[in-house]
């Protein structure tokens, strides 16, 4: 079938059918598309606003959690003389029994043996076997010809896994084998010759009292006096004297008393509460703006149930139990209160009085050493709120799902309108194309008749 280009374009009839079709199509579908596009724009804005609210909440919670992991926000054990004994916090519980008075009577020592001097580490140490005994465990050290130098002997002792470290020390006088065990009396060791040990190898023996080697240092326990209670330990790192406190004994100082106490982060706790109030208020004002109802306008998230629940849960933080015991259990106990617009204010005098009265209690409430469901601390309580809101079935997740479904539905509406618009345009084009053809035929008939009439009139003349 021939395409009537002139007819389609409206050429010849004087009627611009292409423009007519476009105008009619726009008039029919333009308003409907505008309504849907406006809904798409509003929904996209709500998705963006909700994402911003979720991001702000997540950032707030994460920043607070990471901040409180640092040592500056925990009560730390401290020593009045770290050169004698330093202390540190052990995980798993709250230190008890501090302050305490410590006297280091004696450090734990390790047994050290030294051999006679050989010319070099490559000098022959001998052949045969030695038995290395530490406590009730024994290891056999064997040297064979071809691998029996002083260095080979040190390597074999280290490889035995007996807990004794062997090294070859070399100076201008030559090389010697040095053996060092672990600290503590029970870690004393002997090195005895087997029946097959030759005379050279027997130079490296020690039976606990004498032998071919020289004992430079004996194995001994550390002795301390803690609050006038004498105690002994095999190591200079003491972890069982005070619950959850590690004591490192650095030097013996009989007659010198070292005070071990807890250094409370009073200043940082004060700053923490003030920074929390400031960060909370910034987030709350953003939520207030997103949910505001003013004359003639409403916020993007005014009707959003997830954001309303977010505001409610955050507002309840002031009265949430952060500690299950002690004189301070909620933020309101420290002078934090809620204003009419939902923001927080702080009675700094009340906060400072609480910190001065019992700094340890304030620290444990805000940042407990061992958090639990009933003792979450400020970071744990905020994380609980955040996790609930963003959980698989949480309010913010539900709001996001609702907006995402609406976005998909509106896109389907736009696609359907576009399809209908094309169909309608095609129908109009066809209709006006047919009309154009009939008009052209009518015009041709009219032109013929005009010619005939003129011819008749000419004949009459």
TORKOL-4160 file (C-alpha; in steps of 0.2 Angstrom, whole numbers, padded with zeros to 4 digits, m for minus):
461
<pt num="1" X="0000" Y="0000" Z="0000"/>
<pt num="2" X="0007" Y="0017" Z="m0005"/>
<pt num="3" X="0011" Y="0029" Z="0009"/>
<pt num="4" X="0002" Y="0046" Z="0007"/>
<pt num="5" X="0016" Y="0057" Z="0014"/>
<pt num="6" X="0007" Y="0073" Z="0009"/>
<pt num="7" X="m0009" Y="0067" Z="0017"/>
<pt num="8" X="0000" Y="0062" Z="0033"/>
<pt num="9" X="0008" Y="0079" Z="0035"/>
<pt num="10" X="m0007" Y="0088" Z="0030"/>
<pt num="11" X="0000" Y="0095" Z="0014"/>
<pt num="12" X="m0013" Y="0099" Z="0001"/>
<pt num="13" X="m0028" Y="0101" Z="0012"/>
<pt num="14" X="m0022" Y="0116" Z="0022"/>
<pt num="15" X="m0024" Y="0107" Z="0039"/>
<pt num="16" X="m0008" Y="0103" Z="0049"/>
<pt num="17" X="m0014" Y="0086" Z="0055"/>
<pt num="18" X="0003" Y="0082" Z="0063"/>
<pt num="19" X="0002" Y="0097" Z="0075"/>
<pt num="20" X="m0016" Y="0093" Z="0078"/>
<pt num="21" X="m0012" Y="0075" Z="0083"/>
<pt num="22" X="0002" Y="0081" Z="0094"/>
<pt num="23" X="m0009" Y="0094" Z="0103"/>
<pt num="24" X="m0024" Y="0082" Z="0105"/>
<pt num="25" X="m0012" Y="0069" Z="0112"/>
<pt num="26" X="m0003" Y="0081" Z="0124"/>
<pt num="27" X="m0020" Y="0088" Z="0130"/>
<pt num="28" X="m0026" Y="0070" Z="0134"/>
<pt num="29" X="m0011" Y="0063" Z="0142"/>
<pt num="30" X="m0001" Y="0078" Z="0148"/>
<pt num="31" X="m0011" Y="0081" Z="0164"/>
<pt num="32" X="m0011" Y="0063" Z="0168"/>
<pt num="33" X="0008" Y="0061" Z="0166"/>
<pt num="34" X="0011" Y="0077" Z="0176"/>
<pt num="35" X="0002" Y="0070" Z="0191"/>
<pt num="36" X="0012" Y="0054" Z="0190"/>
<pt num="37" X="0028" Y="0063" Z="0188"/>
<pt num="38" X="0024" Y="0074" Z="0203"/>
<pt num="39" X="0021" Y="0059" Z="0213"/>
<pt num="40" X="0037" Y="0051" Z="0207"/>
<pt num="41" X="0047" Y="0067" Z="0212"/>
<pt num="42" X="0039" Y="0068" Z="0229"/>
<pt num="43" X="0043" Y="0049" Z="0232"/>
<pt num="44" X="0061" Y="0051" Z="0226"/>
<pt num="45" X="0063" Y="0066" Z="0238"/>
<pt num="46" X="0056" Y="0055" Z="0253"/>
<pt num="47" X="0067" Y="0041" Z="0248"/>
<pt num="48" X="0082" Y="0053" Z="0249"/>
<pt num="49" X="0076" Y="0061" Z="0265"/>
<pt num="50" X="0074" Y="0044" Z="0273"/>
<pt num="51" X="0091" Y="0038" Z="0268"/>
<pt num="52" X="0099" Y="0053" Z="0275"/>
<pt num="53" X="0090" Y="0051" Z="0292"/>
<pt num="54" X="0096" Y="0032" Z="0292"/>
<pt num="55" X="0113" Y="0037" Z="0288"/>
<pt num="56" X="0114" Y="0051" Z="0301"/>
<pt num="57" X="0108" Y="0039" Z="0314"/>
<pt num="58" X="0120" Y="0025" Z="0309"/>
<pt num="59" X="0135" Y="0038" Z="0309"/>
<pt num="60" X="0130" Y="0044" Z="0326"/>
<pt num="61" X="0129" Y="0026" Z="0334"/>
<pt num="62" X="0145" Y="0020" Z="0325"/>
<pt num="63" X="0155" Y="0036" Z="0330"/>
<pt num="64" X="0149" Y="0034" Z="0348"/>
<pt num="65" X="0154" Y="0016" Z="0349"/>
<pt num="66" X="0171" Y="0018" Z="0342"/>
<pt num="67" X="0174" Y="0033" Z="0353"/>
<pt num="68" X="0171" Y="0023" Z="0369"/>
<pt num="69" X="0182" Y="0009" Z="0364"/>
<pt num="70" X="0197" Y="0021" Z="0366"/>
<pt num="71" X="0206" Y="0020" Z="0383"/>
<pt num="72" X="0203" Y="0039" Z="0387"/>
<pt num="73" X="0184" Y="0034" Z="0391"/>
<pt num="74" X="0188" Y="0020" Z="0402"/>
<pt num="75" X="0193" Y="0019" Z="0421"/>
<pt num="76" X="0211" Y="0013" Z="0419"/>
<pt num="77" X="0221" Y="0006" Z="0433"/>
<pt num="78" X="0236" Y="0017" Z="0437"/>
<pt num="79" X="0252" Y="0015" Z="0447"/>
<pt num="80" X="0261" Y="0028" Z="0457"/>
<pt num="81" X="0278" Y="0022" Z="0452"/>
<pt num="82" X="0278" Y="0013" Z="0435"/>
<pt num="83" X="0297" Y="0010" Z="0436"/>
<pt num="84" X="0293" Y="m0002" Z="0450"/>
<pt num="85" X="0277" Y="m0009" Z="0444"/>
<pt num="86" X="0265" Y="m0004" Z="0430"/>
<pt num="87" X="0247" Y="m0010" Z="0428"/>
<pt num="88" X="0234" Y="m0012" Z="0414"/>
<pt num="89" X="0216" Y="m0017" Z="0412"/>
<pt num="90" X="0211" Y="m0035" Z="0408"/>
<pt num="91" X="0196" Y="m0039" Z="0398"/>
<pt num="92" X="0181" Y="m0048" Z="0405"/>
<pt num="93" X="0177" Y="m0038" Z="0421"/>
<pt num="94" X="0178" Y="m0023" Z="0433"/>
<pt num="95" X="0194" Y="m0022" Z="0444"/>
<pt num="96" X="0190" Y="m0025" Z="0462"/>
<pt num="97" X="0201" Y="m0021" Z="0477"/>
<pt num="98" X="0208" Y="m0005" Z="0472"/>
<pt num="99" X="0217" Y="0005" Z="0478"/>
<pt num="100" X="0230" Y="m0007" Z="0485"/>
<pt num="101" X="0248" Y="m0005" Z="0491"/>
<pt num="102" X="0261" Y="m0015" Z="0483"/>
<pt num="103" X="0279" Y="m0019" Z="0488"/>
<pt num="104" X="0290" Y="m0028" Z="0475"/>
<pt num="105" X="0302" Y="m0039" Z="0486"/>
<pt num="106" X="0310" Y="m0049" Z="0472"/>
<pt num="107" X="0308" Y="m0051" Z="0453"/>
<pt num="108" X="0305" Y="m0068" Z="0445"/>
<pt num="109" X="0321" Y="m0074" Z="0437"/>
<pt num="110" X="0326" Y="m0087" Z="0424"/>
<pt num="111" X="0340" Y="m0099" Z="0425"/>
<pt num="112" X="0355" Y="m0095" Z="0414"/>
<pt num="113" X="0369" Y="m0107" Z="0410"/>
<pt num="114" X="0386" Y="m0102" Z="0400"/>
<pt num="115" X="0398" Y="m0114" Z="0392"/>
<pt num="116" X="0417" Y="m0112" Z="0392"/>
<pt num="117" X="0423" Y="m0102" Z="0377"/>
<pt num="118" X="0426" Y="m0110" Z="0360"/>
<pt num="119" X="0435" Y="m0103" Z="0345"/>
<pt num="120" X="0420" Y="m0099" Z="0335"/>
<pt num="121" X="0402" Y="m0105" Z="0332"/>
<pt num="122" X="0408" Y="m0117" Z="0319"/>
<pt num="123" X="0419" Y="m0126" Z="0332"/>
<pt num="124" X="0416" Y="m0144" Z="0336"/>
<pt num="125" X="0404" Y="m0146" Z="0351"/>
<pt num="126" X="0405" Y="m0165" Z="0351"/>
<pt num="127" X="0394" Y="m0180" Z="0347"/>
<pt num="128" X="0382" Y="m0191" Z="0356"/>
<pt num="129" X="0367" Y="m0186" Z="0366"/>
<pt num="130" X="0362" Y="m0174" Z="0380"/>
<pt num="131" X="0346" Y="m0175" Z="0390"/>
<pt num="132" X="0337" Y="m0158" Z="0393"/>
<pt num="133" X="0325" Y="m0159" Z="0408"/>
<pt num="134" X="0313" Y="m0145" Z="0413"/>
<pt num="135" X="0303" Y="m0150" Z="0428"/>
<pt num="136" X="0296" Y="m0167" Z="0424"/>
<pt num="137" X="0298" Y="m0166" Z="0405"/>
<pt num="138" X="0314" Y="m0172" Z="0396"/>
<pt num="139" X="0320" Y="m0170" Z="0379"/>
<pt num="140" X="0335" Y="m0179" Z="0370"/>
<pt num="141" X="0347" Y="m0168" Z="0360"/>
<pt num="142" X="0358" Y="m0178" Z="0348"/>
<pt num="143" X="0373" Y="m0173" Z="0338"/>
<pt num="144" X="0381" Y="m0183" Z="0325"/>
<pt num="145" X="0397" Y="m0181" Z="0315"/>
<pt num="146" X="0395" Y="m0168" Z="0301"/>
<pt num="147" X="0382" Y="m0158" Z="0311"/>
<pt num="148" X="0390" Y="m0156" Z="0328"/>
<pt num="149" X="0396" Y="m0138" Z="0329"/>
<pt num="150" X="0392" Y="m0126" Z="0343"/>
<pt num="151" X="0379" Y="m0118" Z="0331"/>
<pt num="152" X="0372" Y="m0135" Z="0328"/>
<pt num="153" X="0370" Y="m0139" Z="0346"/>
<pt num="154" X="0361" Y="m0122" Z="0349"/>
<pt num="155" X="0349" Y="m0126" Z="0334"/>
<pt num="156" X="0345" Y="m0143" Z="0341"/>
<pt num="157" X="0341" Y="m0137" Z="0358"/>
<pt num="158" X="0329" Y="m0124" Z="0351"/>
<pt num="159" X="0321" Y="m0137" Z="0340"/>
<pt num="160" X="0318" Y="m0148" Z="0355"/>
<pt num="161" X="0303" Y="m0137" Z="0361"/>
<pt num="162" X="0309" Y="m0139" Z="0379"/>
<pt num="163" X="0306" Y="m0121" Z="0383"/>
<pt num="164" X="0324" Y="m0117" Z="0385"/>
<pt num="165" X="0332" Y="m0104" Z="0373"/>
<pt num="166" X="0350" Y="m0107" Z="0366"/>
<pt num="167" X="0361" Y="m0094" Z="0358"/>
<pt num="168" X="0379" Y="m0093" Z="0353"/>
<pt num="169" X="0387" Y="m0077" Z="0360"/>
<pt num="170" X="0403" Y="m0072" Z="0352"/>
<pt num="171" X="0415" Y="m0058" Z="0357"/>
<pt num="172" X="0434" Y="m0055" Z="0356"/>
<pt num="173" X="0437" Y="m0070" Z="0367"/>
<pt num="174" X="0428" Y="m0082" Z="0356"/>
<pt num="175" X="0411" Y="m0091" Z="0356"/>
<pt num="176" X="0401" Y="m0098" Z="0370"/>
<pt num="177" X="0384" Y="m0107" Z="0372"/>
<pt num="178" X="0371" Y="m0098" Z="0383"/>
<pt num="179" X="0355" Y="m0106" Z="0389"/>
<pt num="180" X="0341" Y="m0097" Z="0396"/>
<pt num="181" X="0325" Y="m0105" Z="0403"/>
<pt num="182" X="0308" Y="m0097" Z="0408"/>
<pt num="183" X="0306" Y="m0087" Z="0424"/>
<pt num="184" X="0301" Y="m0096" Z="0440"/>
<pt num="185" X="0308" Y="m0109" Z="0451"/>
<pt num="186" X="0299" Y="m0123" Z="0443"/>
<pt num="187" X="0307" Y="m0119" Z="0426"/>
<pt num="188" X="0325" Y="m0123" Z="0432"/>
<pt num="189" X="0333" Y="m0136" Z="0420"/>
<pt num="190" X="0347" Y="m0148" Z="0419"/>
<pt num="191" X="0357" Y="m0154" Z="0405"/>
<pt num="192" X="0365" Y="m0171" Z="0407"/>
<pt num="193" X="0376" Y="m0182" Z="0396"/>
<pt num="194" X="0370" Y="m0198" Z="0388"/>
<pt num="195" X="0381" Y="m0214" Z="0389"/>
<pt num="196" X="0386" Y="m0211" Z="0371"/>
<pt num="197" X="0392" Y="m0193" Z="0374"/>
<pt num="198" X="0410" Y="m0190" Z="0370"/>
<pt num="199" X="0422" Y="m0179" Z="0380"/>
<pt num="200" X="0418" Y="m0164" Z="0370"/>
<pt num="201" X="0400" Y="m0165" Z="0372"/>
<pt num="202" X="0401" Y="m0167" Z="0391"/>
<pt num="203" X="0407" Y="m0149" Z="0392"/>
<pt num="204" X="0389" Y="m0144" Z="0390"/>
<pt num="205" X="0382" Y="m0152" Z="0406"/>
<pt num="206" X="0373" Y="m0146" Z="0422"/>
<pt num="207" X="0365" Y="m0157" Z="0435"/>
<pt num="208" X="0358" Y="m0143" Z="0445"/>
<pt num="209" X="0373" Y="m0141" Z="0456"/>
<pt num="210" X="0388" Y="m0143" Z="0445"/>
<pt num="211" X="0394" Y="m0148" Z="0428"/>
<pt num="212" X="0404" Y="m0142" Z="0413"/>
<pt num="213" X="0393" Y="m0126" Z="0411"/>
<pt num="214" X="0393" Y="m0112" Z="0423"/>
<pt num="215" X="0376" Y="m0106" Z="0431"/>
<pt num="216" X="0376" Y="m0087" Z="0430"/>
<pt num="217" X="0358" Y="m0085" Z="0436"/>
<pt num="218" X="0346" Y="m0096" Z="0446"/>
<pt num="219" X="0327" Y="m0098" Z="0442"/>
<pt num="220" X="0317" Y="m0089" Z="0455"/>
<pt num="221" X="0299" Y="m0083" Z="0459"/>
<pt num="222" X="0294" Y="m0066" Z="0460"/>
<pt num="223" X="0289" Y="m0061" Z="0478"/>
<pt num="224" X="0277" Y="m0046" Z="0482"/>
<pt num="225" X="0268" Y="m0039" Z="0497"/>
<pt num="226" X="0250" Y="m0033" Z="0492"/>
<pt num="227" X="0241" Y="m0025" Z="0506"/>
<pt num="228" X="0253" Y="m0034" Z="0518"/>
<pt num="229" X="0249" Y="m0051" Z="0510"/>
<pt num="230" X="0265" Y="m0059" Z="0504"/>
<pt num="231" X="0263" Y="m0068" Z="0487"/>
<pt num="232" X="0274" Y="m0078" Z="0475"/>
<pt num="233" X="0273" Y="m0079" Z="0456"/>
<pt num="234" X="0283" Y="m0088" Z="0443"/>
<pt num="235" X="0282" Y="m0073" Z="0431"/>
<pt num="236" X="0284" Y="m0054" Z="0432"/>
<pt num="237" X="0267" Y="m0052" Z="0424"/>
<pt num="238" X="0255" Y="m0055" Z="0438"/>
<pt num="239" X="0237" Y="m0057" Z="0432"/>
<pt num="240" X="0229" Y="m0066" Z="0447"/>
<pt num="241" X="0233" Y="m0054" Z="0462"/>
<pt num="242" X="0219" Y="m0041" Z="0458"/>
<pt num="243" X="0204" Y="m0046" Z="0448"/>
<pt num="244" X="0205" Y="m0040" Z="0430"/>
<pt num="245" X="0221" Y="m0030" Z="0433"/>
<pt num="246" X="0238" Y="m0035" Z="0425"/>
<pt num="247" X="0253" Y="m0030" Z="0436"/>
<pt num="248" X="0270" Y="m0029" Z="0427"/>
<pt num="249" X="0284" Y="m0030" Z="0440"/>
<pt num="250" X="0298" Y="m0020" Z="0433"/>
<pt num="251" X="0311" Y="m0020" Z="0447"/>
<pt num="252" X="0313" Y="m0025" Z="0465"/>
<pt num="253" X="0311" Y="m0012" Z="0478"/>
<pt num="254" X="0310" Y="m0018" Z="0495"/>
<pt num="255" X="0304" Y="m0005" Z="0507"/>
<pt num="256" X="0296" Y="0005" Z="0493"/>
<pt num="257" X="0277" Y="0005" Z="0493"/>
<pt num="258" X="0268" Y="0008" Z="0476"/>
<pt num="259" X="0250" Y="0013" Z="0476"/>
<pt num="260" X="0239" Y="0005" Z="0463"/>
<pt num="261" X="0222" Y="0014" Z="0460"/>
<pt num="262" X="0210" Y="0017" Z="0446"/>
<pt num="263" X="0212" Y="0033" Z="0436"/>
<pt num="264" X="0194" Y="0039" Z="0432"/>
<pt num="265" X="0192" Y="0049" Z="0415"/>
<pt num="266" X="0181" Y="0062" Z="0424"/>
<pt num="267" X="0185" Y="0076" Z="0411"/>
<pt num="268" X="0182" Y="0065" Z="0396"/>
<pt num="269" X="0165" Y="0058" Z="0404"/>
<pt num="270" X="0160" Y="0077" Z="0406"/>
<pt num="271" X="0164" Y="0080" Z="0388"/>
<pt num="272" X="0156" Y="0064" Z="0382"/>
<pt num="273" X="0139" Y="0069" Z="0389"/>
<pt num="274" X="0140" Y="0086" Z="0382"/>
<pt num="275" X="0145" Y="0080" Z="0365"/>
<pt num="276" X="0131" Y="0067" Z="0365"/>
<pt num="277" X="0118" Y="0081" Z="0369"/>
<pt num="278" X="0125" Y="0091" Z="0355"/>
<pt num="279" X="0125" Y="0077" Z="0342"/>
<pt num="280" X="0108" Y="0071" Z="0347"/>
<pt num="281" X="0101" Y="0089" Z="0345"/>
<pt num="282" X="0108" Y="0091" Z="0328"/>
<pt num="283" X="0100" Y="0075" Z="0322"/>
<pt num="284" X="0084" Y="0079" Z="0331"/>
<pt num="285" X="0082" Y="0096" Z="0323"/>
<pt num="286" X="0085" Y="0088" Z="0306"/>
<pt num="287" X="0071" Y="0076" Z="0310"/>
<pt num="288" X="0060" Y="0090" Z="0316"/>
<pt num="289" X="0062" Y="0099" Z="0299"/>
<pt num="290" X="0058" Y="0083" Z="0289"/>
<pt num="291" X="0042" Y="0080" Z="0299"/>
<pt num="292" X="0036" Y="0098" Z="0302"/>
<pt num="293" X="0019" Y="0104" Z="0299"/>
<pt num="294" X="0018" Y="0123" Z="0296"/>
<pt num="295" X="0005" Y="0134" Z="0288"/>
<pt num="296" X="0002" Y="0127" Z="0271"/>
<pt num="297" X="0017" Y="0115" Z="0270"/>
<pt num="298" X="0022" Y="0098" Z="0278"/>
<pt num="299" X="0038" Y="0090" Z="0279"/>
<pt num="300" X="0043" Y="0076" Z="0267"/>
<pt num="301" X="0042" Y="0063" Z="0281"/>
<pt num="302" X="0028" Y="0070" Z="0291"/>
<pt num="303" X="0017" Y="0055" Z="0289"/>
<pt num="304" X="0031" Y="0042" Z="0289"/>
<pt num="305" X="0028" Y="0029" Z="0303"/>
<pt num="306" X="0047" Y="0024" Z="0303"/>
<pt num="307" X="0053" Y="0041" Z="0306"/>
<pt num="308" X="0040" Y="0044" Z="0319"/>
<pt num="309" X="0046" Y="0029" Z="0328"/>
<pt num="310" X="0064" Y="0034" Z="0326"/>
<pt num="311" X="0060" Y="0051" Z="0335"/>
<pt num="312" X="0051" Y="0042" Z="0349"/>
<pt num="313" X="0064" Y="0029" Z="0352"/>
<pt num="314" X="0078" Y="0042" Z="0352"/>
<pt num="315" X="0068" Y="0053" Z="0364"/>
<pt num="316" X="0066" Y="0039" Z="0376"/>
<pt num="317" X="0085" Y="0037" Z="0378"/>
<pt num="318" X="0085" Y="0050" Z="0392"/>
<pt num="319" X="0076" Y="0038" Z="0403"/>
<pt num="320" X="0083" Y="0022" Z="0396"/>
<pt num="321" X="0092" Y="0011" Z="0409"/>
<pt num="322" X="0111" Y="0011" Z="0405"/>
<pt num="323" X="0116" Y="0003" Z="0421"/>
<pt num="324" X="0108" Y="m0010" Z="0432"/>
<pt num="325" X="0116" Y="m0004" Z="0448"/>
<pt num="326" X="0124" Y="0011" Z="0456"/>
<pt num="327" X="0118" Y="0028" Z="0460"/>
<pt num="328" X="0117" Y="0034" Z="0442"/>
<pt num="329" X="0107" Y="0023" Z="0430"/>
<pt num="330" X="0100" Y="0035" Z="0416"/>
<pt num="331" X="0105" Y="0051" Z="0407"/>
<pt num="332" X="0092" Y="0060" Z="0417"/>
<pt num="333" X="0102" Y="0056" Z="0433"/>
<pt num="334" X="0116" Y="0066" Z="0426"/>
<pt num="335" X="0106" Y="0081" Z="0422"/>
<pt num="336" X="0100" Y="0078" Z="0404"/>
<pt num="337" X="0082" Y="0083" Z="0401"/>
<pt num="338" X="0070" Y="0084" Z="0386"/>
<pt num="339" X="0064" Y="0100" Z="0380"/>
<pt num="340" X="0047" Y="0104" Z="0372"/>
<pt num="341" X="0053" Y="0102" Z="0354"/>
<pt num="342" X="0061" Y="0086" Z="0358"/>
<pt num="343" X="0079" Y="0092" Z="0359"/>
<pt num="344" X="0090" Y="0089" Z="0374"/>
<pt num="345" X="0097" Y="0101" Z="0387"/>
<pt num="346" X="0110" Y="0098" Z="0400"/>
<pt num="347" X="0111" Y="0104" Z="0418"/>
<pt num="348" X="0130" Y="0105" Z="0419"/>
<pt num="349" X="0131" Y="0108" Z="0437"/>
<pt num="350" X="0121" Y="0092" Z="0441"/>
<pt num="351" X="0133" Y="0082" Z="0429"/>
<pt num="352" X="0149" Y="0089" Z="0437"/>
<pt num="353" X="0142" Y="0086" Z="0455"/>
<pt num="354" X="0138" Y="0068" Z="0450"/>
<pt num="355" X="0156" Y="0065" Z="0443"/>
<pt num="356" X="0164" Y="0073" Z="0458"/>
<pt num="357" X="0153" Y="0062" Z="0470"/>
<pt num="358" X="0157" Y="0045" Z="0461"/>
<pt num="359" X="0167" Y="0046" Z="0445"/>
<pt num="360" X="0168" Y="0027" Z="0444"/>
<pt num="361" X="0149" Y="0025" Z="0445"/>
<pt num="362" X="0147" Y="0038" Z="0431"/>
<pt num="363" X="0160" Y="0030" Z="0420"/>
<pt num="364" X="0153" Y="0012" Z="0423"/>
<pt num="365" X="0135" Y="0019" Z="0418"/>
<pt num="366" X="0141" Y="0028" Z="0402"/>
<pt num="367" X="0154" Y="0015" Z="0397"/>
<pt num="368" X="0153" Y="m0001" Z="0407"/>
<pt num="369" X="0168" Y="m0012" Z="0407"/>
<pt num="370" X="0157" Y="m0027" Z="0404"/>
<pt num="371" X="0142" Y="m0022" Z="0394"/>
<pt num="372" X="0126" Y="m0033" Z="0395"/>
<pt num="373" X="0108" Y="m0032" Z="0391"/>
<pt num="374" X="0103" Y="m0024" Z="0407"/>
<pt num="375" X="0119" Y="m0014" Z="0408"/>
<pt num="376" X="0122" Y="m0008" Z="0390"/>
<pt num="377" X="0130" Y="0009" Z="0393"/>
<pt num="378" X="0126" Y="0024" Z="0382"/>
<pt num="379" X="0134" Y="0017" Z="0366"/>
<pt num="380" X="0125" Y="0000" Z="0368"/>
<pt num="381" X="0108" Y="0008" Z="0371"/>
<pt num="382" X="0110" Y="0019" Z="0355"/>
<pt num="383" X="0115" Y="0004" Z="0345"/>
<pt num="384" X="0100" Y="m0006" Z="0352"/>
<pt num="385" X="0089" Y="0008" Z="0345"/>
<pt num="386" X="0098" Y="0008" Z="0329"/>
<pt num="387" X="0098" Y="m0010" Z="0326"/>
<pt num="388" X="0079" Y="m0011" Z="0330"/>
<pt num="389" X="0075" Y="0003" Z="0318"/>
<pt num="390" X="0086" Y="m0004" Z="0304"/>
<pt num="391" X="0082" Y="m0023" Z="0307"/>
<pt num="392" X="0074" Y="m0034" Z="0294"/>
<pt num="393" X="0056" Y="m0030" Z="0301"/>
<pt num="394" X="0061" Y="m0013" Z="0308"/>
<pt num="395" X="0051" Y="0003" Z="0306"/>
<pt num="396" X="0064" Y="0012" Z="0295"/>
<pt num="397" X="0066" Y="m0004" Z="0284"/>
<pt num="398" X="0047" Y="m0005" Z="0282"/>
<pt num="399" X="0047" Y="0013" Z="0276"/>
<pt num="400" X="0060" Y="0010" Z="0264"/>
<pt num="401" X="0051" Y="m0005" Z="0257"/>
<pt num="402" X="0035" Y="0005" Z="0255"/>
<pt num="403" X="0044" Y="0019" Z="0245"/>
<pt num="404" X="0053" Y="0007" Z="0234"/>
<pt num="405" X="0037" Y="m0002" Z="0230"/>
<pt num="406" X="0028" Y="0014" Z="0226"/>
<pt num="407" X="0043" Y="0019" Z="0215"/>
<pt num="408" X="0041" Y="0003" Z="0205"/>
<pt num="409" X="0022" Y="0005" Z="0204"/>
<pt num="410" X="0023" Y="0023" Z="0198"/>
<pt num="411" X="0036" Y="0018" Z="0185"/>
<pt num="412" X="0024" Y="0005" Z="0179"/>
<pt num="413" X="0010" Y="0019" Z="0178"/>
<pt num="414" X="0022" Y="0030" Z="0168"/>
<pt num="415" X="0026" Y="0015" Z="0156"/>
<pt num="416" X="0008" Y="0012" Z="0154"/>
<pt num="417" X="0004" Y="0030" Z="0150"/>
<pt num="418" X="0018" Y="0031" Z="0137"/>
<pt num="419" X="0011" Y="0015" Z="0129"/>
<pt num="420" X="m0007" Y="0022" Z="0129"/>
<pt num="421" X="0000" Y="0039" Z="0122"/>
<pt num="422" X="0008" Y="0030" Z="0108"/>
<pt num="423" X="m0007" Y="0020" Z="0104"/>
<pt num="424" X="m0018" Y="0035" Z="0105"/>
<pt num="425" X="m0007" Y="0045" Z="0094"/>
<pt num="426" X="m0006" Y="0031" Z="0081"/>
<pt num="427" X="m0025" Y="0031" Z="0081"/>
<pt num="428" X="m0027" Y="0050" Z="0078"/>
<pt num="429" X="m0014" Y="0049" Z="0065"/>
<pt num="430" X="m0023" Y="0036" Z="0055"/>
<pt num="431" X="m0040" Y="0044" Z="0058"/>
<pt num="432" X="m0034" Y="0061" Z="0052"/>
<pt num="433" X="m0024" Y="0053" Z="0038"/>
<pt num="434" X="m0041" Y="0045" Z="0031"/>
<pt num="435" X="m0049" Y="0062" Z="0033"/>
<pt num="436" X="m0035" Y="0070" Z="0023"/>
<pt num="437" X="m0037" Y="0057" Z="0009"/>
<pt num="438" X="m0056" Y="0061" Z="0008"/>
<pt num="439" X="m0053" Y="0080" Z="0009"/>
<pt num="440" X="m0040" Y="0078" Z="m0006"/>
<pt num="441" X="m0053" Y="0068" Z="m0016"/>
<pt num="442" X="m0066" Y="0081" Z="m0012"/>
<pt num="443" X="m0055" Y="0095" Z="m0017"/>
<pt num="444" X="m0051" Y="0086" Z="m0034"/>
<pt num="445" X="m0069" Y="0084" Z="m0037"/>
<pt num="446" X="m0072" Y="0102" Z="m0033"/>
<pt num="447" X="m0058" Y="0107" Z="m0045"/>
<pt num="448" X="m0066" Y="0096" Z="m0059"/>
<pt num="449" X="m0083" Y="0104" Z="m0057"/>
<pt num="450" X="m0076" Y="0121" Z="m0056"/>
<pt num="451" X="m0067" Y="0118" Z="m0073"/>
<pt num="452" X="m0083" Y="0110" Z="m0081"/>
<pt num="453" X="m0094" Y="0125" Z="m0075"/>
<pt num="454" X="m0081" Y="0137" Z="m0082"/>
<pt num="455" X="m0081" Y="0127" Z="m0099"/>
<pt num="456" X="m0100" Y="0127" Z="m0099"/>
<pt num="457" X="m0101" Y="0146" Z="m0096"/>
<pt num="458" X="m0088" Y="0148" Z="m0110"/>
<pt num="459" X="m0099" Y="0138" Z="m0122"/>
<pt num="460" X="m0114" Y="0149" Z="m0118"/>
<pt num="461" X="m0105" Y="0164" Z="m0122"/>
